[in-house]
Amino acid sequence: MQRAQSLLKCERCSLLLKDKDSSSEASFDKIFDLASPNKNGFTGGGRQRLLNLPVTVGAVNKKTYQYRHSTEKDSVLKVTSKIAELVLVSGETINITDASQDPRVGQADETVKGIRTRSVLCKPVRDRHFQIIGVAQVINRIDGLPFDEHDDQLFEAFAIFCGLGINNCQLYEQVSLSAARQAVALEVLSYHSAVPIEEVTRLKHQKLPDVNQTKLREFSFNDFLLDSDEMILGAIKMFQELGLMRKFKIEHETFCRWILTVRKNYRNVPYHNWRHAFNVCQVMFVILQQCQCRGYLTDNETLALTVACLCHDLDHRGTNNAYQQ
């Protein structure tokens, strides 16, 4: 936009993007407005004069140029709004040489906040399917003359460039979204895939720990004495001590594959990890064994509680719901 304003030597250059979600055919969603120095609210020192209209977040004021990205509702760009709407609907170029004599420019549009509109060149911006996606316009040549045929050709090139640029941005967003979805899918597959059969075979032949030596039945149990593999063996031992393997006829190899898969699906986060799951399960094991709770629970409830303790933080990403949102 700076380049177009420099080539056309105009006071103002604007790009207005069509609101695709609006039911109205002539509605703009975003407006990019660029004003030259010493014009439209600037002083000779390059400072912006205070305006009564709000400036949106994201506005950038430079010494040479003012750039605003805003919505149509709060934009200071109210000049020639009717002309832009006409171009958006008709798809035709409008070149107004004398705004004061053109009936398409209302009196309210002709002068806004001390900005007097003398000449306007407005063109549609199209995408690669030749659909109108916005409007580009320049206002007031600095030398006071109207926009001529040479200006029209230069601005036509600018409008085409805008259409290509916007279309490329939309394509990039689509590609980025697809790449993000693919990354999530690959991550899910990496965490939720089955464990190798070699690990299952090795685990099912390992000796289980002694409950008394490891103090699995005590609240004073210290899990830091066990590494990740030893916690796997401890979990198997707790299920055996509760009689769940025998009661529900769970094969040892099947249980080994399941417990290894559970561990694999815990992420390497500071707290909600496999060690935390094992700790919760061990506390439940002590409660069931030492606090005489088994008499109040069915075997199904005991199995459900124990499995829930091991699985309650599966795939936890280490953040809370507020962070995820």
WOPEZI-V85486 format. One record per residue. RES is the residue in one small letter. D_FIRST is the distance of its C-alpha to the first C-alpha in Angstrom with 1 decimal. Layout:
RES,D_FIRST + RES,D_FIRST
This chain:
m,0.0 + q,3.8 + r,5.3 + a,5.1 + q,6.1 + s,8.5 + l,9.9 + l,10.5 + k,11.6 + c,11.1 + e,11.9 + r,9.6 + c,6.6 + s,7.7 + l,8.3 + l,12.1 + l,14.1 + k,17.7 + d,20.6 + k,22.8 + d,25.6 + s,26.0 + s,28.8 + s,26.9 + e,25.1 + a,22.6 + s,21.5 + f,18.2 + d,18.3 + k,15.0 + i,12.4 + f,9.0 + d,8.7 + l,7.1 + a,9.9 + s,10.8 + p,14.1 + n,17.4 + k,16.0 + n,16.4 + g,18.5 + f,18.1 + t,21.1 + g,21.7 + g,22.3 + g,18.8 + r,20.3 + q,19.3 + r,22.0 + l,23.5 + l,22.7 + n,25.3 + l,22.9 + p,22.4 + v,19.5 + t,19.3 + v,19.9 + g,16.9 + a,15.2 + v,14.1 + n,14.7 + k,14.2 + k,15.9 + t,13.0 + y,10.3 + q,11.1 + y,9.5 + r,11.7 + h,12.5 + s,15.6 + t,17.9 + e,18.4 + k,21.7 + d,20.7 + s,17.3 + v,17.3 + l,15.3 + k,18.4 + v,17.8 + t,18.0 + s,18.7 + k,21.4 + i,19.3 + a,16.9 + e,20.1 + l,21.7 + v,19.0 + l,19.2 + v,23.0 + s,23.5 + g,20.8 + e,20.8 + t,18.3 + i,19.0 + n,18.7 + i,20.3 + t,21.5 + d,23.5 + a,22.7 + s,26.1 + q,28.0 + d,26.3 + p,28.2 + r,25.3 + v,23.8 + g,26.2 + q,27.4 + a,26.0 + d,22.5 + e,22.9 + t,23.2 + v,22.1 + k,22.7 + g,23.0 + i,19.8 + r,21.1 + t,19.2 + r,20.2 + s,18.1 + v,15.8 + l,14.3 + c,13.9 + k,14.0 + p,15.2 + v,13.6 + r,16.6 + d,17.8 + r,20.3 + h,23.0 + f,21.4 + q,21.4 + i,18.8 + i,16.9 + g,14.5 + v,13.0 + a,9.7 + q,10.4 + v,9.9 + i,12.8 + n,15.1 + r,14.9 + i,16.0 + d,19.1 + g,20.2 + l,20.5 + p,19.4 + f,16.8 + d,19.0 + e,19.4 + h,17.5 + d,14.4 + d,15.2 + q,15.5 + l,12.2 + f,10.5 + e,13.0 + a,11.9 + f,8.3 + a,10.2 + i,12.6 + f,10.4 + c,9.2 + g,12.9 + l,14.1 + g,12.1 + i,13.3 + n,16.7 + n,17.0 + c,16.4 + q,19.0 + l,21.3 + y,21.0 + e,22.0 + q,24.9 + v,26.0 + s,25.8 + l,27.9 + s,30.4 + a,30.7 + a,31.4 + r,34.0 + q,35.6 + a,35.8 + v,37.5 + a,39.9 + l,40.9 + e,41.5 + v,43.6 + l,45.6 + s,46.2 + y,47.6 + h,49.5 + s,51.1 + a,54.9 + v,56.5 + p,58.2 + i,61.9 + e,62.9 + e,61.9 + v,63.9 + t,66.9 + r,66.9 + l,66.6 + k,69.4 + h,71.8 + q,71.1 + k,73.6 + l,72.7 + p,73.1 + d,76.0 + v,75.1 + n,77.5 + q,76.4 + t,72.7 + k,73.4 + l,71.2 + r,73.4 + e,72.9 + f,70.2 + s,70.4 + f,69.0 + n,66.6 + d,64.0 + f,62.9 + l,66.1 + l,64.7 + d,62.0 + s,59.8 + d,62.4 + e,65.2 + m,63.5 + i,63.4 + l,67.2 + g,67.6 + a,65.8 + i,68.1 + k,71.1 + m,70.2 + f,69.9 + q,73.3 + e,74.9 + l,73.8 + g,75.4 + l,72.3 + m,72.5 + r,76.0 + k,75.6 + f,72.6 + k,73.8 + i,70.6 + e,71.1 + h,70.5 + e,68.2 + t,66.1 + f,65.8 + c,64.9 + r,62.1 + w,60.9 + i,61.0 + l,59.2 + t,56.4 + v,56.2 + r,55.7 + k,53.1 + n,51.0 + y,50.8 + r,47.7 + n,48.1 + v,47.0 + p,48.7 + y,50.9 + h,50.6 + n,51.9 + w,55.1 + r,57.2 + h,56.4 + a,57.4 + f,60.6 + n,61.4 + v,61.0 + c,63.2 + q,65.8 + v,66.0 + m,66.6 + f,69.2 + v,71.1 + i,70.9 + l,72.3 + q,75.0 + q,76.1 + c,75.5 + q,77.6 + c,74.7 + r,75.6 + g,78.3 + y,75.8 + l,73.4 + t,73.8 + d,73.0 + n,69.9 + e,68.6 + t,69.5 + l,67.6 + a,64.6 + l,64.4 + t,64.8 + v,62.1 + a,59.7 + c,60.1 + l,59.2 + c,56.2 + h,54.8 + d,51.8 + l,51.0 + d,47.4 + h,46.7 + r,43.4 + g,44.5 + t,42.3 + n,43.1 + n,41.8 + a,39.5 + y,37.7 + q,37.5 + q,35.8
